[in-house]
Amino acid sequence: MIHKPVKAPRPRKLLLLSVSAGAGHMRAAEALRAYAAAEFPDTEAIHLDAMDYVPAGFRAVYTDFYLHLVNRHPALWGYVYQKSDKALSNSPTQKLRRAIERISTRPLRAAIQAAAPDAIICTHFLPAELLAREIGSQRVVCPVWVQVTDFDLHSMWLQPLMRGYFAATEEIAYRMRARGLAADAVHVTGIPIMPGFGKTLERRQCAQHFGLDPERKIILMMSGGAGIGDLDKTVQRLLELADDFQLVALAGKNAALLASLQQLAAAHPGHLFPFGFTNQVEQLMACADLAITKPGGLTTSECLAMGVPMIIHSPIPGQEERNADYLLEQGAALKAIDLTALAFRVQLLLQQPDLLLRLRQRSLALGRPYAGRAVLKTVLNKLDSQFYSPST
């Protein structure tokens, strides 16, 4: 038996669909786009944010209200997360939600049709859910893949008629199969992060680039891309510690938070280094001895890939609590339940380098810096197989 080309291969077009509700889903899609550009020159990858194609009111509920809820009323969000995970798909509430989404996303569906992709990868459940209906109605015929972006599995990620799923860990893959997915549709790749997190970076050079002293301990504190949380209060508490360290605080896109941190830095020269949103996080991680962070799926995946020990704090009830559980079970992080516990754990790790080293080694063992490459290889290999058919 031989295989012969059915048609000449052409550049493959991938459509990456995400939602800007928090930064993680968007960053996963951007990581896939970056890998496509860097390592798959015969592939064109286009990234669309679904929120760019919906009415302002729908966008406000889906993004701004979500951020307000998780920041100001996290317990309520946790309740919503748990209830929606157990909700029956044919319940009146779920039917109404899907109807509103269909009405609100007509321009998005038109944009998907206009893109005419060979395959689609969703890094958020909303576009996957919309596409399941489109596939069922034969308005979309290309394969659609789903990348789960946490160390957890919520039922809204599981949609019918998807070509396959990408899971962060073996356990999440097991949970996918336990919920009825075919074994060959589930692929354990990790969560896609930017190619820079897979490179070897020199600590001294990175530290000096940011005006830091590589001979002193460096603690990196992150609030997430949107700059949520009481980062300024946490920074103030850590500045009260007597230990000698440099504290790098990332305010994300929160201009007010950055201004507050800059005022604090003026009173603590050589001790506090505030930054706003940056695309050089991998360089900061390369010189960090420790990271203090909320346990978002993307941020923690970046830390694991770089081997940065973590103290996790203020997890959002729901997905971030599950992420925290995973990191703690795997011995890659410590958890601080309040500012007092955070201060204690920072001192503990600074004074016990052996413990810090064990956390670093465990992080490196768990890290999957090339998840984006693995996802694209799987999708593109499946596409390439369509160019060939068996012939005798």
VMD Tcl script that draws the C-alpha trace (Angstrom):
set ca {
  {0.00 0.00 0.00}
  {1.27 3.46 -0.89}
  {0.04 6.92 -0.13}
  {-0.25 9.58 -2.75}
  {-1.14 13.25 -2.46}
  {-4.78 14.08 -3.04}
  {-3.97 17.74 -3.56}
  {-0.93 19.95 -3.24}
  {-0.29 21.10 0.31}
  {-0.85 24.79 0.89}
  {-0.17 27.07 3.85}
  {-2.34 25.99 6.74}
  {-4.56 28.61 8.34}
  {-5.29 28.31 12.05}
  {-7.85 30.42 13.85}
  {-7.23 30.96 17.56}
  {-10.33 32.04 19.48}
  {-10.19 33.45 22.98}
  {-12.04 35.74 25.39}
  {-10.52 38.67 27.29}
  {-12.12 37.72 30.62}
  {-8.89 37.85 32.60}
  {-5.56 37.70 30.84}
  {-4.82 33.97 30.85}
  {-7.04 32.83 27.98}
  {-5.66 35.53 25.72}
  {-2.06 34.76 26.68}
  {-2.52 31.09 25.83}
  {-3.79 32.01 22.36}
  {-0.96 34.51 21.88}
  {1.53 31.81 22.88}
  {0.17 29.52 20.18}
  {0.35 32.34 17.64}
  {3.96 33.07 18.63}
  {4.98 29.42 18.27}
  {3.28 29.23 14.87}
  {5.21 32.28 13.67}
  {8.53 31.08 15.09}
  {8.51 27.38 14.25}
  {5.82 26.68 11.63}
  {6.53 29.03 8.70}
  {3.99 27.30 6.47}
  {1.22 28.08 8.93}
  {-0.75 31.29 9.31}
  {-2.25 31.73 12.77}
  {-4.88 34.40 13.42}
  {-6.00 35.29 16.93}
  {-9.46 36.77 17.52}
  {-10.84 37.98 20.84}
  {-14.51 37.06 20.88}
  {-15.25 40.19 22.91}
  {-14.30 42.34 19.90}
  {-17.38 41.00 18.09}
  {-20.13 41.37 20.68}
  {-22.31 44.29 21.85}
  {-20.85 46.55 24.56}
  {-23.40 45.38 27.13}
  {-22.57 41.72 26.63}
  {-18.84 42.50 26.79}
  {-19.29 44.47 30.02}
  {-21.04 41.54 31.67}
  {-18.60 38.95 30.40}
  {-15.35 40.80 31.15}
  {-15.72 43.86 33.40}
  {-18.33 42.29 35.65}
  {-16.28 39.10 35.90}
  {-13.23 41.06 37.10}
  {-15.37 43.03 39.55}
  {-16.91 39.83 40.88}
  {-13.67 37.92 41.45}
  {-11.98 40.95 42.99}
  {-14.78 42.25 45.22}
  {-17.06 39.25 45.76}
  {-14.89 36.13 45.34}
  {-17.17 33.93 47.45}
  {-20.06 34.70 45.10}
  {-17.93 33.80 42.11}
  {-17.00 30.52 43.81}
  {-20.69 29.73 44.24}
  {-21.40 30.50 40.57}
  {-18.43 28.35 39.52}
  {-19.60 25.34 41.51}
  {-23.27 25.64 40.51}
  {-22.51 26.06 36.82}
  {-20.18 23.04 36.87}
  {-23.08 20.85 38.02}
  {-25.81 22.51 35.94}
  {-27.64 20.32 33.44}
  {-27.13 21.46 29.86}
  {-30.88 21.27 29.14}
  {-31.92 23.29 32.20}
  {-33.94 26.49 31.51}
  {-31.12 28.66 32.86}
  {-28.53 27.11 30.58}
  {-30.83 27.29 27.57}
  {-31.46 30.99 28.22}
  {-27.73 31.65 28.64}
  {-26.92 29.96 25.33}
  {-29.71 31.83 23.56}
  {-28.33 35.18 24.75}
  {-24.84 34.16 23.66}
  {-26.05 33.14 20.19}
  {-27.85 36.44 19.68}
  {-24.87 38.44 20.95}
  {-22.21 36.66 18.89}
  {-23.57 36.84 15.36}
  {-20.70 39.12 14.20}
  {-18.21 36.67 15.72}
  {-19.70 33.79 13.76}
  {-19.48 35.90 10.62}
  {-15.81 36.64 11.34}
  {-15.12 32.94 11.77}
  {-16.73 32.19 8.41}
  {-14.77 35.00 6.76}
  {-11.48 33.67 8.12}
  {-12.07 30.29 6.43}
  {-9.61 28.45 8.67}
  {-8.36 24.90 8.20}
  {-8.63 24.34 11.95}
  {-9.71 26.27 15.03}
  {-8.24 26.19 18.55}
  {-10.32 27.65 21.39}
  {-8.61 28.80 24.58}
  {-11.93 29.71 26.21}
  {-15.13 27.71 26.50}
  {-17.42 30.39 25.02}
  {-16.27 30.09 21.39}
  {-16.12 26.29 21.76}
  {-19.74 26.23 22.86}
  {-20.79 28.46 19.96}
  {-18.88 26.35 17.46}
  {-20.44 23.12 18.72}
  {-23.79 24.43 17.47}
  {-22.26 25.62 14.19}
  {-20.69 22.20 13.59}
  {-23.96 20.48 14.36}
  {-25.69 22.67 11.76}
  {-22.82 22.04 9.28}
  {-22.03 25.75 9.05}
  {-18.52 24.95 10.29}
  {-16.81 21.88 8.84}
  {-13.18 22.33 9.91}
  {-11.88 20.57 13.06}
  {-12.20 22.50 16.31}
  {-9.85 21.88 19.25}
  {-10.11 23.05 22.85}
  {-7.20 24.06 25.10}
  {-8.12 24.04 28.80}
  {-6.12 26.76 30.57}
  {-6.22 25.64 34.22}
  {-5.18 22.65 36.31}
  {-8.88 21.93 36.67}
  {-11.81 20.89 34.50}
  {-15.15 22.70 34.49}
  {-18.06 21.14 32.59}
  {-18.46 24.22 30.36}
  {-15.19 23.30 28.61}
  {-16.68 19.99 27.43}
  {-18.62 20.55 24.24}
  {-19.92 18.04 21.67}
  {-18.36 17.59 18.23}
  {-14.92 18.93 19.15}
  {-12.00 17.27 17.33}
  {-9.89 17.05 20.48}
  {-8.81 18.53 23.80}
  {-5.52 19.60 25.31}
  {-5.06 19.06 29.05}
  {-2.57 20.53 31.50}
  {-1.88 17.26 33.35}
  {-2.55 13.53 33.27}
  {-5.15 13.97 35.99}
  {-7.13 16.50 33.96}
  {-6.96 14.14 30.98}
  {-8.27 11.35 33.22}
  {-11.14 13.58 34.32}
  {-11.92 14.37 30.67}
  {-12.15 10.69 29.81}
  {-14.20 10.03 32.95}
  {-16.73 12.59 31.67}
  {-17.12 10.72 28.42}
  {-14.46 12.00 26.04}
  {-12.81 9.42 23.80}
  {-9.31 8.49 24.91}
  {-7.75 9.40 21.55}
  {-9.37 12.85 21.65}
  {-7.46 13.88 24.79}
  {-3.84 15.05 24.63}
  {-1.68 15.97 27.62}
  {0.46 18.93 26.52}
  {0.47 21.41 29.39}
  {-0.81 24.97 29.07}
  {0.69 27.03 26.21}
  {3.06 29.79 27.31}
  {5.23 32.09 25.22}
  {8.38 30.60 23.63}
  {10.58 32.86 25.75}
  {9.79 30.80 28.85}
  {11.52 27.82 27.24}
  {14.82 29.63 26.69}
  {17.86 29.57 28.96}
  {18.38 33.09 30.33}
  {21.32 34.23 32.43}
  {20.38 35.57 35.87}
  {23.03 38.25 36.12}
  {22.34 39.73 32.73}
  {18.57 39.78 33.32}
  {18.93 41.35 36.76}
  {21.19 44.10 35.50}
  {18.79 44.81 32.63}
  {16.15 45.81 35.20}
  {18.53 47.66 37.50}
  {18.59 44.87 40.07}
  {21.55 43.54 42.05}
  {22.10 39.87 41.10}
  {24.00 39.29 44.36}
  {20.92 40.03 46.49}
  {17.73 37.99 46.73}
  {15.02 38.99 44.27}
  {11.33 38.41 44.96}
  {8.87 38.82 42.11}
  {5.31 39.74 43.06}
  {2.58 39.51 40.45}
  {-1.04 40.62 40.47}
  {-2.17 39.28 37.09}
  {-2.44 41.07 33.77}
  {-5.36 43.21 34.93}
  {-3.64 44.24 38.16}
  {-6.36 42.91 40.45}
  {-6.02 42.37 44.18}
  {-4.59 44.45 47.06}
  {-1.02 44.35 45.80}
  {-0.04 47.68 47.35}
  {-1.10 46.56 50.84}
  {0.77 43.30 50.43}
  {3.90 45.13 49.29}
  {3.73 47.43 52.31}
  {3.61 44.44 54.63}
  {6.64 42.82 53.01}
  {8.63 46.04 53.13}
  {8.35 45.88 56.91}
  {10.46 42.72 57.02}
  {14.04 43.05 58.15}
  {15.41 40.56 55.60}
  {17.58 41.88 52.79}
  {15.83 41.39 49.45}
  {14.68 43.28 46.38}
  {10.94 43.26 45.74}
  {9.81 43.53 42.13}
  {6.07 44.33 42.01}
  {4.11 44.03 38.76}
  {0.96 46.16 38.60}
  {-0.22 44.88 35.21}
  {-2.41 47.39 33.38}
  {-3.65 49.03 36.58}
  {-2.29 52.60 36.31}
  {-3.56 53.66 39.75}
  {-1.89 50.67 41.39}
  {1.39 51.42 39.60}
  {1.31 55.04 40.81}
  {0.73 53.87 44.38}
  {3.66 51.46 44.14}
  {5.92 54.14 42.70}
  {5.20 56.33 45.71}
  {6.17 53.47 47.99}
  {9.34 52.84 45.97}
  {10.45 56.45 46.47}
  {10.41 55.81 50.21}
  {12.27 52.49 49.86}
  {15.10 53.03 47.33}
  {16.91 49.85 46.37}
  {14.22 47.75 48.00}
  {11.07 48.10 45.87}
  {11.00 48.07 42.06}
  {7.51 48.57 40.57}
  {6.64 47.87 36.94}
  {3.46 48.12 34.92}
  {2.45 45.70 32.18}
  {5.51 44.09 30.61}
  {6.24 41.56 27.88}
  {9.53 40.66 29.59}
  {8.17 38.58 32.44}
  {10.40 35.64 31.48}
  {13.47 37.82 32.06}
  {12.19 38.88 35.46}
  {11.51 35.23 36.34}
  {15.02 34.31 35.19}
  {16.51 36.46 37.95}
  {13.85 35.81 40.60}
  {14.59 33.62 43.63}
  {10.92 33.49 44.53}
  {7.55 34.50 43.08}
  {4.48 35.60 45.02}
  {1.43 35.23 42.84}
  {-2.21 34.39 42.49}
  {-2.48 30.85 41.11}
  {-3.74 31.56 37.62}
  {-3.18 28.76 35.13}
  {-0.90 30.75 32.81}
  {1.18 32.50 35.47}
  {1.83 29.32 37.42}
  {2.69 27.45 34.19}
  {5.25 30.16 33.44}
  {6.75 29.85 36.92}
  {6.94 26.06 36.63}
  {8.64 26.31 33.25}
  {11.25 28.72 34.63}
  {11.70 26.78 37.88}
  {10.63 29.69 40.06}
  {9.47 28.68 43.58}
  {6.06 30.11 44.42}
  {4.12 31.39 47.38}
  {0.52 31.49 46.23}
  {-2.05 33.77 47.82}
  {-5.61 35.03 47.36}
  {-6.78 32.31 44.96}
  {-10.08 33.03 43.24}
  {-12.59 30.44 44.51}
  {-13.13 27.88 41.81}
  {-10.46 27.43 39.16}
  {-7.64 29.15 41.06}
  {-8.32 27.19 44.22}
  {-8.01 24.01 42.16}
  {-4.76 25.30 40.65}
  {-3.48 25.98 44.16}
  {-4.40 22.46 45.27}
  {-2.42 21.00 42.39}
  {0.70 23.06 43.11}
  {0.61 22.26 46.81}
  {0.06 18.54 46.24}
  {2.98 18.47 43.83}
  {5.34 20.25 46.22}
  {5.96 23.20 43.88}
  {4.57 25.98 46.08}
  {3.65 27.18 49.54}
  {0.36 28.90 50.29}
  {-0.28 31.99 52.39}
  {-3.81 32.45 53.76}
  {-3.22 36.05 54.86}
  {-0.53 38.73 55.05}
  {0.89 37.36 58.29}
  {1.31 33.92 56.77}
  {2.84 35.49 53.65}
  {5.44 37.38 55.68}
  {6.27 34.22 57.63}
  {6.73 32.12 54.49}
  {8.88 34.72 52.77}
  {11.20 34.78 55.79}
  {11.14 30.98 55.98}
  {12.28 30.56 52.38}
  {14.89 33.30 52.56}
  {16.37 31.69 55.66}
  {16.15 28.09 54.40}
  {17.84 27.90 51.00}
  {17.50 24.10 50.94}
  {13.72 24.41 51.04}
  {13.83 27.05 48.32}
  {15.98 24.71 46.20}
  {13.54 21.80 46.65}
  {10.66 23.97 45.47}
  {12.70 25.06 42.47}
  {13.60 21.50 41.51}
  {10.02 20.35 41.82}
  {8.82 23.26 39.70}
  {11.26 22.42 36.93}
  {10.15 18.78 37.00}
  {6.52 19.80 36.48}
  {7.08 22.57 33.95}
  {6.03 22.16 30.32}
  {7.70 25.09 28.56}
  {6.99 23.74 25.08}
  {3.27 23.09 25.48}
  {2.45 25.47 22.63}
  {4.69 23.55 20.24}
  {3.09 20.24 21.28}
  {-0.43 21.60 20.69}
  {0.41 22.91 17.23}
  {2.18 19.72 16.21}
  {-0.87 17.67 17.12}
  {-3.28 19.93 15.24}
  {-1.07 20.33 12.18}
  {-0.22 16.62 11.95}
  {-3.93 15.86 11.85}
  {-4.37 18.46 9.12}
  {-1.45 17.13 7.09}
  {-2.93 13.64 7.16}
  {-5.94 15.02 5.28}
  {-3.71 15.72 2.27}
  {-3.12 12.00 1.79}
  {-5.37 9.02 1.18}
  {-4.53 5.32 0.94}
  {-4.16 3.86 -2.54}
  {-3.01 0.51 -3.82}
}
mol new
graphics top color blue
foreach p $ca { graphics top sphere $p radius 0.5 }
foreach p [lrange $ca 0 end-1] q [lrange $ca 1 end] { graphics top cylinder $p $q radius 0.2 }
display resetview
